[in-house]
Amino acid sequence: MSDHHAGSSLTSMARGGKAVYGAPLGILMLDARFPRIPGDMGNAQTWPFPVLYSVVRGASPEKVVLRQGHGLLPDFLEAAEGLVALGAEAITTNCGFLSLFQREISAHVRVPVATSALMQVPWIQATLPPGQRVGIITISAATLTPDHLAAAGVPSDTPIAGTEQGREFFRVLIKAEKTDLDIDLARQDILDAGRALVSRDPTIGAIVLECTNMPPYAAALREDLGLPIYDIYSMITWFHAGLRPRAWPRGI
């Protein structure tokens, strides 16, 4: 074989070792049956890039959000390991309350892991002018504990508002009282929580949405409050950008 042909074969070699290619991000999903509308993390059309999903059977939103995921860690570790074996180069989850498992999942799979949208709080705080702070809207303020916050690097005195008293969002997503979702009522629950948050603390300069089902309402909240809104979509698009940096053309 000539040197030319030998060089061509080397440069065109495709590397193996994965089961699935072209989707470096793996998402651990809770086991639920409510509608996942565009913008929801569990709707594959939300993402501008391919993703891999794995549903952790038995990990209901109620168990994870209201019972701190007790007994579910081995199931999440196994599912994360399965995603990596499938081809994922990084792992995220579809519930911000899984910040409690951040350290364990990361140690187990030994790839980058971002379990919770709450991990953005310190970054966003660094962007705000002096005297302003980040606030959090969560699906369940009553059960978002100091342990959840600490695991995500969030100060314990961060202002928080929840949707537990709303008419739709909490009832459908956590209590599973029905399988359909009134989108207008769900949007209103998010807006009400945002208004309550800023009315209690006028120093809030930006908001992070803990729940991965809240991004469909982020634009409405931004328009209503006039504040920057961050969520799992903003975090994971950033996260993925490091996995597949954009290749820029040379020259001008």
Disulfide bonds with the S-S distance in Angstrom:
none
